[in-house]
């Protein structure tokens, strides 16, 4: 209050009147001198001073002195007089000086209060800064939870506490850090528990001070002594707040009750913890997503490697084939076999559905077909053996396979084939005729009857075997229009004299032009063979 002293000194010098400022601290029996000019004057007894809002005149050996109480917090008085020169009225000077001193004193008290408040909250501010640093150095809350709990407890003065985080899978609050007991020895708390403070605070999303004996819960007894302050850990979202866990503090050293200030401090820290939990979850989700993408790409690469290179049937046949899964992996496949004696085996299959389950059935079918195709030259027997190998898997998964298997015997000029439910199998002749090789039996896995075989004439070097799956003919554009089977047949007929690879490329270009950037709904496979 140096400014008040300067004002009183200037007043004394200008008027020759004495001035004094007295105050009485809370609970004091007597007033004390804050400022007095001339110096050395003593404060009177409290009994000799006016009450709040009053003023009084006091006679002194040197003259009259006028004393007034000062409005505002605390007890204080301003005294003016006696004055050196006679005729000067202390009341006039008091009326002039009182508002000035009142304002200066109010400002000084506010500054002092702010300084005291800042000093009292220094530890709390330092705690918030410390926790920010801890969370900034770690990715997972588990690494920082114990340190955070210790820091909070030191500031609040609690000897026991815990940090619990919500486990979405189990619907429980799991203890990730504890003070006064080992966290690994504590049991989780169900979020719908009606008796545990932590569960209630989590559900209600509001802090609570549970007094001793209130809401006693065995799961919390290890870190609770007397009253317990429980604050929800929140994550703020555009739609409101999402509870992520709870911070508990108990067994206060000072034995004093928890206050609203303690609640605010712990709530601020809980918000920081909530941000850390959410960041950790986002990091884990991002890492999991990256790992999933890598695994899906690996699965795609492995599946593509299962498909045979078309060069394995050279020089008996010239084949072009392509498989494009709707997802990273799918259920479409083709297979090629060199059977000796100038014979070439060509197989196409479409496992119902797509994705991982279809891909697993596809891999089993590829493996089994490679074995069975070498044991018999009859396409029907080969598909029957394939069904026998996959029967259990198809039954368990409730899936089936449309399959076409043809054996081209160019020396005999015959195509022998079996078709179990595959709709898109054709022979395109050199003069542009298209013959559909009809499905003779239902898809593999639907019935137990053995597939039948059929045959037709084959003109070596002229005829084309065209096989494709529904993903080709059913490919849709932005207007939801199908590419259609007829469009595919027309293109193959038009360019039938070209090499299979050239015809394949024309079909793929037409398919891309039709679909554009629309995601594919189904796996697609194309096989074109000439022998």
MARNUVEX-375282 format. One record per residue (C-alpha): residue number from 0; residue in three letters; chain; x, y, z. Coordinates in Angstrom, 2 decimals. Layout:
BEGIN
NUM, ala, A, X, Y, Z
...
***
This chain:
BEGIN
0, unk, A, 0.00, 0.00, 0.00
1, unk, A, 2.86, 2.41, -0.76
2, unk, A, 0.55, 4.53, -2.91
3, unk, A, -1.68, 5.28, 0.11
4, unk, A, 1.36, 6.36, 2.11
5, unk, A, 2.39, 8.71, -0.70
6, unk, A, -1.13, 10.20, -0.88
7, unk, A, -1.24, 10.84, 2.87
8, unk, A, 2.26, 12.38, 2.82
9, unk, A, 1.28, 14.76, 0.01
10, unk, A, -1.94, 15.62, 1.87
11, unk, A, -0.04, 16.42, 5.08
12, unk, A, 2.47, 18.59, 3.25
13, unk, A, -0.21, 20.52, 1.39
14, unk, A, -2.67, 21.11, 4.25
15, unk, A, -0.62, 20.86, 7.41
16, unk, A, -3.23, 18.49, 8.77
17, unk, A, -2.34, 15.23, 10.42
18, unk, A, -3.61, 12.02, 8.73
19, unk, A, -3.61, 8.40, 9.75
20, unk, A, -4.83, 5.04, 8.46
21, unk, A, -5.63, 2.36, 11.04
22, unk, A, -6.81, -1.20, 10.59
23, unk, A, -7.81, -4.14, 12.76
24, unk, A, -7.00, -7.65, 11.48
25, unk, A, -9.67, -10.32, 11.89
26, unk, A, -9.81, -11.38, 15.54
27, unk, A, -7.46, -8.60, 16.73
28, unk, A, -8.25, -6.86, 20.04
29, unk, A, -6.71, -3.53, 19.04
30, unk, A, -6.18, -1.44, 15.92
31, unk, A, -2.76, -1.12, 14.31
32, unk, A, -1.16, 1.82, 12.53
33, unk, A, -0.87, 1.38, 8.77
34, unk, A, 0.23, 4.96, 8.03
35, unk, A, 0.46, 8.02, 10.28
36, unk, A, 1.72, 11.55, 9.67
37, unk, A, 3.41, 12.78, 11.70
38, unk, A, 4.94, 9.37, 12.38
39, unk, A, 4.95, 7.86, 15.81
40, unk, A, 1.29, 8.37, 16.56
41, unk, A, -0.48, 5.41, 18.08
42, unk, A, -3.74, 3.76, 17.08
43, unk, A, -6.55, 4.17, 19.56
44, unk, A, -8.45, 1.38, 21.22
45, unk, A, -11.16, -0.29, 19.17
46, unk, A, -13.65, 0.98, 21.72
47, unk, A, -12.70, 4.56, 20.77
48, unk, A, -13.32, 4.05, 17.02
49, unk, A, -16.62, 4.43, 15.11
50, unk, A, -18.50, 1.41, 13.80
51, unk, A, -19.02, 0.58, 10.12
52, unk, A, -20.45, 3.52, 8.12
53, unk, A, -19.99, 5.97, 11.02
54, unk, A, -17.64, 8.83, 11.80
55, unk, A, -16.80, 10.61, 15.07
56, unk, A, -14.91, 13.66, 16.28
57, unk, A, -12.22, 13.16, 18.89
58, unk, A, -10.71, 15.95, 20.96
59, unk, A, -6.90, 15.92, 21.28
60, unk, A, -4.52, 18.33, 23.09
61, unk, A, -3.57, 19.77, 19.70
62, unk, A, -7.11, 20.12, 18.35
63, unk, A, -10.01, 18.20, 16.89
64, unk, A, -9.55, 14.99, 14.97
65, unk, A, -12.25, 13.51, 12.75
66, unk, A, -12.30, 9.69, 12.35
67, unk, A, -14.36, 7.75, 9.79
68, unk, A, -14.65, 4.05, 9.07
69, unk, A, -13.54, 3.07, 5.54
70, unk, A, -16.06, 1.16, 3.38
71, unk, A, -14.96, -2.21, 2.04
72, unk, A, -13.64, -5.53, 3.30
73, unk, A, -12.02, -5.72, 6.73
74, unk, A, -12.02, -3.09, 9.43
75, unk, A, -10.16, 0.19, 8.73
76, unk, A, -10.41, 3.85, 9.67
77, unk, A, -9.18, 7.16, 8.26
78, unk, A, -8.36, 10.00, 10.66
79, unk, A, -7.84, 13.69, 9.66
80, unk, A, -6.68, 16.42, 12.05
81, unk, A, -5.82, 18.25, 14.06
82, unk, A, -4.60, 20.86, 11.56
83, unk, A, -1.75, 23.32, 12.18
84, unk, A, -3.68, 26.35, 11.02
85, unk, A, -6.83, 27.23, 12.88
86, unk, A, -10.04, 27.48, 10.93
87, unk, A, -9.33, 24.53, 8.72
88, unk, A, -12.19, 22.05, 9.05
89, unk, A, -11.10, 18.35, 9.20
90, unk, A, -14.57, 17.39, 7.89
91, unk, A, -13.88, 19.12, 4.53
92, unk, A, -10.56, 17.33, 4.10
93, unk, A, -12.01, 14.01, 5.26
94, unk, A, -14.77, 14.21, 2.63
95, unk, A, -12.15, 14.89, -0.02
96, unk, A, -9.68, 12.22, 1.10
97, unk, A, -11.99, 9.35, 2.06
98, unk, A, -13.04, 8.28, -1.51
99, unk, A, -9.44, 8.39, -2.68
100, unk, A, -8.12, 6.30, 0.20
101, unk, A, -11.06, 3.88, -0.12
102, unk, A, -10.31, 3.28, -3.82
103, unk, A, -6.55, 2.89, -3.27
104, unk, A, -7.11, 0.52, -0.37
105, unk, A, -9.61, -1.59, -2.38
106, unk, A, -7.16, -1.90, -5.27
107, unk, A, -4.29, -2.79, -2.96
108, unk, A, -6.36, -5.46, -1.21
109, unk, A, -7.36, -6.98, -4.57
110, unk, A, -3.73, -7.14, -5.68
111, unk, A, -2.72, -8.67, -2.38
112, unk, A, -5.55, -11.23, -2.60
113, unk, A, -4.57, -12.17, -6.17
114, unk, A, -0.94, -12.60, -5.10
115, unk, A, -1.95, -14.77, -2.16
116, unk, A, -4.29, -16.84, -4.38
117, unk, A, -1.52, -17.31, -6.94
118, unk, A, 0.90, -18.37, -4.24
119, unk, A, -1.62, -20.83, -2.84
120, unk, A, -2.28, -22.29, -6.29
121, unk, A, 1.34, -22.43, -7.38
122, unk, A, 1.60, -26.12, -6.59
123, unk, A, -1.59, -26.83, -8.52
124, unk, A, -0.40, -24.87, -11.56
125, unk, A, 2.95, -26.61, -11.38
126, unk, A, 1.13, -29.97, -11.14
127, unk, A, -0.87, -29.29, -14.32
128, unk, A, 2.32, -28.33, -16.13
129, unk, A, 4.13, -31.42, -14.85
130, unk, A, 1.34, -33.75, -15.96
131, unk, A, 1.28, -32.11, -19.39
132, unk, A, 4.97, -32.91, -19.71
133, unk, A, 4.45, -36.51, -18.55
134, unk, A, 1.64, -37.12, -21.03
135, unk, A, 3.59, -35.41, -23.79
136, unk, A, 6.48, -37.85, -23.38
137, unk, A, 4.40, -41.04, -23.45
138, unk, A, 2.02, -42.70, -25.91
139, unk, A, 0.24, -45.12, -23.57
140, unk, A, -1.50, -44.07, -20.39
141, unk, A, -0.21, -47.16, -18.58
142, unk, A, 3.32, -45.76, -18.77
143, unk, A, 2.33, -42.48, -17.12
144, unk, A, -0.62, -43.36, -14.86
145, unk, A, 1.40, -44.22, -11.75
146, unk, A, 3.44, -41.01, -11.98
147, unk, A, 0.34, -38.89, -12.59
148, unk, A, -1.44, -40.42, -9.61
149, unk, A, 1.55, -39.78, -7.35
150, unk, A, 1.76, -36.13, -8.47
151, unk, A, -1.97, -35.54, -7.88
152, unk, A, -1.87, -37.18, -4.46
153, unk, A, 1.12, -35.09, -3.34
154, unk, A, -0.64, -31.85, -4.25
155, unk, A, -4.03, -32.74, -2.80
156, unk, A, -2.48, -34.51, 0.19
157, unk, A, -4.02, -37.94, -0.37
158, unk, A, -2.29, -41.16, 0.68
159, unk, A, -4.49, -43.50, -1.35
160, unk, A, -5.96, -43.32, -4.81
161, unk, A, -6.55, -45.00, -8.15
162, unk, A, -7.00, -44.34, -11.85
163, unk, A, -9.54, -46.56, -13.60
164, unk, A, -10.10, -46.73, -17.38
165, unk, A, -13.20, -48.02, -19.13
166, unk, A, -12.81, -51.28, -21.06
167, unk, A, -15.44, -51.21, -23.82
168, unk, A, -15.20, -54.92, -24.50
169, unk, A, -15.91, -56.10, -20.94
170, unk, A, -17.96, -53.11, -19.81
171, unk, A, -15.79, -52.64, -16.73
172, unk, A, -13.52, -50.04, -15.13
173, unk, A, -9.99, -51.45, -15.07
174, unk, A, -7.42, -50.18, -12.54
175, unk, A, -4.35, -48.92, -14.43
176, unk, A, -2.66, -47.23, -11.44
177, unk, A, -3.11, -47.30, -7.67
178, unk, A, -1.57, -45.62, -4.62
179, unk, A, -1.25, -47.49, -1.34
180, unk, A, -1.89, -50.87, -2.98
181, unk, A, -0.72, -52.83, -6.04
182, unk, A, -2.87, -52.16, -9.12
183, unk, A, -2.57, -55.76, -10.32
184, unk, A, -4.20, -56.99, -7.10
185, unk, A, -7.39, -54.98, -7.67
186, unk, A, -10.55, -56.25, -9.31
187, unk, A, -12.33, -54.42, -12.16
188, unk, A, -15.64, -52.72, -11.43
189, unk, A, -18.68, -53.21, -13.65
190, unk, A, -19.93, -49.87, -14.96
191, unk, A, -23.50, -50.76, -13.94
192, unk, A, -22.52, -51.48, -10.31
193, unk, A, -24.97, -49.62, -8.06
194, unk, A, -22.81, -49.67, -4.95
195, unk, A, -19.34, -48.56, -6.11
196, unk, A, -18.61, -44.84, -6.18
197, unk, A, -16.43, -45.16, -9.28
198, unk, A, -19.20, -46.79, -11.33
199, unk, A, -21.77, -44.16, -10.27
200, unk, A, -19.42, -41.27, -11.09
201, unk, A, -18.63, -42.86, -14.45
202, unk, A, -22.31, -43.23, -15.35
203, unk, A, -23.41, -39.83, -14.01
204, unk, A, -20.33, -38.03, -15.42
205, unk, A, -20.15, -35.76, -12.36
206, unk, A, -17.61, -35.57, -9.50
207, unk, A, -18.65, -36.87, -6.11
208, unk, A, -17.26, -36.76, -2.57
209, unk, A, -18.33, -39.95, -0.85
210, unk, A, -18.12, -39.58, 2.91
211, unk, A, -16.87, -42.37, 5.18
212, unk, A, -19.43, -45.14, 5.30
213, unk, A, -21.23, -43.91, 2.20
214, unk, A, -21.50, -46.38, -0.72
215, unk, A, -19.10, -48.95, 0.71
216, unk, A, -17.79, -51.24, -2.05
217, unk, A, -15.39, -54.16, -1.64
218, unk, A, -13.69, -53.43, -4.96
219, unk, A, -12.73, -49.93, -3.72
220, unk, A, -11.87, -50.76, -0.13
221, unk, A, -8.14, -51.22, -0.83
222, unk, A, -7.63, -47.59, -1.89
223, unk, A, -10.33, -45.93, 0.22
224, unk, A, -9.92, -44.67, 3.79
225, unk, A, -12.61, -42.31, 5.04
226, unk, A, -14.00, -39.84, 2.48
227, unk, A, -13.12, -40.36, -1.19
228, unk, A, -13.06, -37.77, -3.97
229, unk, A, -14.05, -39.37, -7.27
230, unk, A, -13.86, -37.44, -10.57
231, unk, A, -14.80, -38.72, -14.05
232, unk, A, -12.18, -38.76, -16.81
233, unk, A, -13.92, -37.13, -19.76
234, unk, A, -13.29, -36.76, -23.47
235, unk, A, -15.10, -33.77, -25.00
236, unk, A, -16.82, -34.47, -28.32
237, unk, A, -19.00, -32.31, -30.60
238, unk, A, -22.01, -34.18, -29.25
239, unk, A, -21.05, -33.65, -25.61
240, unk, A, -18.77, -35.58, -23.27
241, unk, A, -17.75, -39.22, -23.34
242, unk, A, -16.65, -40.79, -20.02
243, unk, A, -13.40, -42.72, -20.30
244, unk, A, -12.62, -43.55, -16.68
245, unk, A, -12.40, -42.27, -13.09
246, unk, A, -9.78, -40.74, -10.75
247, unk, A, -10.18, -41.54, -7.03
248, unk, A, -8.36, -39.90, -4.07
249, unk, A, -8.74, -40.78, -0.39
250, unk, A, -7.06, -40.86, 3.08
251, unk, A, -6.14, -37.16, 3.24
252, unk, A, -3.11, -36.38, 5.42
253, unk, A, -4.58, -33.14, 6.80
254, unk, A, -7.80, -34.92, 7.78
255, unk, A, -9.58, -31.93, 6.25
256, unk, A, -12.54, -32.55, 3.93
257, unk, A, -12.10, -32.35, 0.18
258, unk, A, -13.17, -28.96, -1.21
259, unk, A, -14.68, -27.59, -4.39
260, unk, A, -11.18, -26.37, -5.28
261, unk, A, -9.87, -29.92, -5.03
262, unk, A, -12.64, -31.07, -7.35
263, unk, A, -11.76, -28.41, -9.91
264, unk, A, -8.07, -29.29, -9.82
265, unk, A, -8.62, -33.03, -10.22
266, unk, A, -11.23, -32.40, -12.93
267, unk, A, -8.68, -30.35, -14.90
268, unk, A, -6.15, -33.16, -14.58
269, unk, A, -8.79, -35.74, -15.52
270, unk, A, -9.43, -33.81, -18.73
271, unk, A, -5.73, -34.08, -19.58
272, unk, A, -5.81, -37.80, -18.84
273, unk, A, -8.91, -38.16, -21.03
274, unk, A, -7.08, -36.53, -23.93
275, unk, A, -4.16, -38.90, -23.38
276, unk, A, -6.44, -41.95, -23.32
277, unk, A, -8.18, -40.90, -26.53
278, unk, A, -4.86, -40.13, -28.24
279, unk, A, -3.53, -43.54, -27.19
280, unk, A, -6.64, -45.21, -28.61
281, unk, A, -6.28, -43.31, -31.87
282, unk, A, -2.61, -44.30, -32.10
283, unk, A, -3.48, -47.96, -31.45
284, unk, A, -6.30, -47.82, -34.00
285, unk, A, -3.99, -46.24, -36.56
286, unk, A, -1.32, -48.86, -35.97
287, unk, A, -3.90, -51.63, -36.15
288, unk, A, -5.26, -50.19, -39.39
289, unk, A, -1.78, -50.01, -40.87
290, unk, A, -1.11, -53.57, -39.82
291, unk, A, -4.43, -54.70, -41.30
292, unk, A, -3.64, -52.98, -44.60
293, unk, A, -0.24, -54.66, -44.68
294, unk, A, -1.73, -58.05, -43.87
295, unk, A, -4.44, -57.65, -46.50
296, unk, A, -1.83, -56.71, -49.08
297, unk, A, 0.24, -59.73, -48.07
298, unk, A, -2.83, -61.98, -48.34
299, unk, A, -3.55, -60.54, -51.80
300, unk, A, 0.01, -61.17, -52.93
301, unk, A, -0.06, -64.73, -51.60
302, unk, A, -3.39, -65.47, -53.26
303, unk, A, -2.18, -64.16, -56.61
304, unk, A, 0.88, -66.39, -56.30
305, unk, A, -1.41, -69.41, -55.95
306, unk, A, -2.68, -68.79, -59.48
307, unk, A, -0.60, -70.51, -62.14
308, unk, A, 1.41, -68.65, -64.73
309, unk, A, -0.26, -69.13, -68.12
310, unk, A, 3.07, -70.11, -69.67
311, unk, A, 2.97, -73.51, -67.94
312, unk, A, 0.72, -74.91, -70.70
313, unk, A, 2.92, -73.74, -73.58
314, unk, A, 3.30, -74.92, -76.31
315, unk, A, 0.20, -77.10, -76.19
316, unk, A, -2.02, -74.07, -75.54
317, unk, A, -1.97, -70.26, -75.48
318, unk, A, -3.87, -68.92, -72.49
319, unk, A, -4.52, -65.47, -71.04
320, unk, A, -6.09, -65.22, -67.58
321, unk, A, -6.80, -62.51, -65.02
322, unk, A, -8.28, -62.48, -61.49
323, unk, A, -9.34, -59.18, -59.82
324, unk, A, -10.74, -59.56, -56.25
325, unk, A, -13.44, -57.14, -55.13
326, unk, A, -11.51, -56.83, -51.86
327, unk, A, -7.86, -57.59, -51.17
328, unk, A, -8.66, -61.28, -51.43
329, unk, A, -11.56, -63.15, -53.00
330, unk, A, -13.09, -66.47, -54.00
331, unk, A, -12.55, -66.47, -57.79
332, unk, A, -9.82, -68.67, -59.24
333, unk, A, -8.59, -70.38, -62.35
334, unk, A, -6.24, -73.33, -62.78
335, unk, A, -4.23, -74.72, -65.70
336, unk, A, -2.82, -78.23, -66.12
337, unk, A, -0.46, -79.95, -68.57
338, unk, A, -1.92, -83.43, -68.78
339, unk, A, 0.38, -85.00, -71.36
340, unk, A, -0.46, -86.36, -74.81
341, unk, A, -1.18, -82.83, -76.08
342, unk, A, -3.98, -82.34, -73.56
343, unk, A, -4.54, -79.14, -71.56
344, unk, A, -6.78, -78.77, -68.52
345, unk, A, -8.53, -75.41, -67.95
346, unk, A, -10.55, -74.75, -64.77
347, unk, A, -12.45, -71.73, -63.49
348, unk, A, -14.24, -71.47, -60.14
349, unk, A, -16.31, -68.95, -58.21
350, unk, A, -16.76, -69.46, -54.48
351, unk, A, -20.00, -67.94, -53.20
352, unk, A, -19.51, -64.56, -51.49
353, unk, A, -16.09, -62.91, -51.37
354, unk, A, -13.52, -61.78, -48.83
355, unk, A, -11.51, -63.90, -46.40
356, unk, A, -13.83, -66.90, -46.07
357, unk, A, -14.18, -67.24, -49.82
358, unk, A, -10.41, -66.84, -50.19
359, unk, A, -9.77, -69.72, -47.78
360, unk, A, -12.11, -72.03, -49.71
361, unk, A, -10.48, -70.88, -52.94
362, unk, A, -7.02, -71.81, -51.62
363, unk, A, -8.24, -75.27, -50.59
364, unk, A, -9.88, -75.76, -54.00
365, unk, A, -6.69, -74.74, -55.82
366, unk, A, -4.62, -77.18, -53.78
367, unk, A, -7.05, -80.08, -54.16
368, unk, A, -7.56, -79.47, -57.90
369, unk, A, -3.82, -79.62, -58.53
370, unk, A, -3.80, -83.15, -57.10
371, unk, A, -7.01, -84.54, -58.58
372, unk, A, -6.46, -83.25, -62.13
373, unk, A, -3.42, -85.52, -62.44
374, unk, A, -5.24, -88.68, -61.35
375, unk, A, -7.96, -88.83, -64.03
376, unk, A, -8.63, -87.44, -67.50
377, unk, A, -12.38, -87.32, -66.93
378, unk, A, -13.53, -83.77, -65.98
379, unk, A, -16.56, -85.08, -64.09
380, unk, A, -14.42, -87.35, -61.93
381, unk, A, -12.03, -84.49, -61.24
382, unk, A, -14.81, -82.22, -59.98
383, unk, A, -16.26, -85.07, -57.93
384, unk, A, -12.89, -85.62, -56.26
385, unk, A, -12.68, -81.86, -55.64
386, unk, A, -16.11, -81.93, -53.97
387, unk, A, -15.09, -84.88, -51.78
388, unk, A, -12.05, -82.94, -50.58
389, unk, A, -14.01, -79.78, -49.74
390, unk, A, -17.31, -81.27, -48.58
391, unk, A, -16.78, -80.62, -44.85
392, unk, A, -15.61, -77.04, -45.37
393, unk, A, -18.48, -76.22, -47.73
394, unk, A, -21.01, -77.71, -45.31
395, unk, A, -19.59, -75.89, -42.29
396, unk, A, -19.42, -72.50, -44.01
397, unk, A, -22.68, -73.02, -45.96
398, unk, A, -20.85, -72.00, -49.12
399, unk, A, -20.68, -73.54, -52.59
400, unk, A, -18.57, -73.34, -55.74
401, unk, A, -19.61, -72.89, -59.33
402, unk, A, -16.90, -74.62, -61.36
403, unk, A, -16.10, -75.41, -65.00
404, unk, A, -13.35, -77.83, -65.90
405, unk, A, -12.46, -78.55, -69.51
406, unk, A, -9.80, -80.81, -71.01
407, unk, A, -8.72, -79.76, -74.51
408, unk, A, -7.35, -82.70, -76.52
409, unk, A, -6.03, -81.07, -79.66
410, unk, A, -4.73, -84.33, -81.10
411, unk, A, -8.17, -85.92, -80.88
412, unk, A, -9.92, -82.62, -81.73
413, unk, A, -12.18, -82.91, -78.66
414, unk, A, -13.12, -80.70, -75.71
415, unk, A, -14.33, -82.73, -72.73
416, unk, A, -15.86, -80.75, -69.90
417, unk, A, -17.94, -80.79, -66.72
418, unk, A, -19.88, -77.76, -65.54
419, unk, A, -21.33, -77.47, -62.03
420, unk, A, -23.45, -74.36, -62.02
421, unk, A, -21.04, -72.06, -63.85
422, unk, A, -23.08, -69.84, -66.21
423, unk, A, -20.39, -68.21, -68.32
424, unk, A, -18.57, -70.89, -70.32
425, unk, A, -18.40, -70.61, -74.13
426, unk, A, -16.62, -71.80, -77.25
427, unk, A, -16.15, -69.16, -79.97
428, unk, A, -15.40, -70.72, -83.35
429, unk, A, -13.31, -69.30, -86.15
430, unk, A, -16.43, -68.34, -88.15
431, unk, A, -17.83, -66.32, -85.17
432, unk, A, -20.34, -68.80, -83.81
433, unk, A, -20.77, -68.83, -80.01
434, unk, A, -21.77, -72.02, -78.19
435, unk, A, -22.64, -71.96, -74.51
436, unk, A, -21.29, -74.92, -72.56
437, unk, A, -24.31, -75.34, -70.31
438, unk, A, -24.12, -76.22, -66.64
439, unk, A, -24.91, -79.90, -66.38
440, unk, A, -25.11, -80.00, -62.56
441, unk, A, -25.70, -77.69, -59.56
442, unk, A, -22.73, -75.95, -57.89
443, unk, A, -20.37, -78.05, -55.80
444, unk, A, -21.66, -78.31, -52.25
445, unk, A, -25.36, -78.17, -53.11
446, unk, A, -26.01, -81.82, -53.97
447, unk, A, -24.22, -85.13, -53.51
448, unk, A, -24.72, -86.49, -57.07
449, unk, A, -21.47, -86.85, -59.03
450, unk, A, -20.94, -84.25, -61.78
451, unk, A, -21.48, -85.41, -65.33
452, unk, A, -19.11, -84.92, -68.26
453, unk, A, -19.84, -83.91, -71.85
454, unk, A, -17.79, -83.34, -75.01
455, unk, A, -17.80, -81.41, -78.27
456, unk, A, -15.59, -81.06, -81.31
457, unk, A, -12.56, -78.80, -81.06
458, unk, A, -10.69, -77.19, -83.96
459, unk, A, -7.06, -76.78, -82.85
460, unk, A, -5.59, -73.32, -83.39
461, unk, A, -8.99, -71.88, -84.32
462, unk, A, -11.53, -72.33, -81.53
463, unk, A, -11.45, -70.15, -78.41
464, unk, A, -12.50, -71.28, -74.94
465, unk, A, -13.97, -68.27, -73.10
466, unk, A, -14.63, -68.47, -69.37
467, unk, A, -15.55, -65.68, -66.96
468, unk, A, -17.34, -65.13, -63.64
469, unk, A, -20.33, -62.98, -62.68
470, unk, A, -18.05, -60.13, -61.66
471, unk, A, -17.45, -59.42, -65.37
472, unk, A, -20.99, -59.46, -66.74
473, unk, A, -22.50, -57.89, -63.59
474, unk, A, -20.01, -55.01, -63.42
475, unk, A, -22.01, -51.79, -63.01
476, unk, A, -21.42, -48.14, -63.84
477, unk, A, -22.63, -44.98, -62.09
478, unk, A, -26.09, -45.43, -63.62
479, unk, A, -26.17, -48.95, -62.15
480, unk, A, -26.20, -50.44, -65.66
481, unk, A, -24.57, -53.87, -66.12
482, unk, A, -21.83, -54.49, -68.63
483, unk, A, -23.75, -57.63, -69.62
484, unk, A, -22.79, -61.01, -71.01
485, unk, A, -23.74, -60.06, -74.58
486, unk, A, -21.25, -57.17, -74.66
487, unk, A, -18.45, -59.54, -73.64
488, unk, A, -19.40, -62.12, -76.29
489, unk, A, -19.64, -59.48, -79.01
490, unk, A, -16.16, -58.18, -78.27
491, unk, A, -14.60, -61.66, -78.23
492, unk, A, -16.37, -62.56, -81.47
493, unk, A, -15.20, -59.36, -83.13
494, unk, A, -11.55, -59.85, -82.19
495, unk, A, -11.51, -63.67, -82.21
496, unk, A, -8.59, -63.87, -84.63
497, unk, A, -6.29, -61.94, -82.26
498, unk, A, -4.09, -63.58, -79.64
499, unk, A, -5.80, -64.39, -76.31
500, unk, A, -3.68, -61.74, -74.51
501, unk, A, -4.82, -59.03, -76.94
502, unk, A, -8.47, -60.03, -76.61
503, unk, A, -8.06, -60.04, -72.82
504, unk, A, -6.68, -56.51, -72.81
505, unk, A, -9.58, -55.23, -74.94
506, unk, A, -12.05, -56.75, -72.48
507, unk, A, -10.30, -55.26, -69.46
508, unk, A, -10.16, -51.82, -71.08
509, unk, A, -13.88, -51.99, -71.86
510, unk, A, -14.57, -53.08, -68.31
511, unk, A, -12.58, -50.20, -66.82
512, unk, A, -14.27, -47.71, -69.15
513, unk, A, -17.70, -48.99, -68.15
514, unk, A, -17.12, -49.11, -64.39
515, unk, A, -14.92, -46.04, -63.97
516, unk, A, -14.15, -45.32, -60.31
517, unk, A, -17.16, -47.24, -58.93
518, unk, A, -16.03, -49.85, -56.36
519, unk, A, -16.40, -53.41, -57.66
520, unk, A, -19.17, -55.43, -56.06
521, unk, A, -17.81, -58.87, -56.86
522, unk, A, -14.61, -60.67, -57.74
523, unk, A, -14.00, -61.08, -61.46
524, unk, A, -12.06, -63.67, -63.44
525, unk, A, -11.43, -63.99, -67.18
526, unk, A, -9.83, -66.93, -69.01
527, unk, A, -9.28, -67.14, -72.78
528, unk, A, -7.61, -70.25, -74.21
529, unk, A, -6.64, -71.43, -77.68
530, unk, A, -5.04, -74.82, -78.36
***
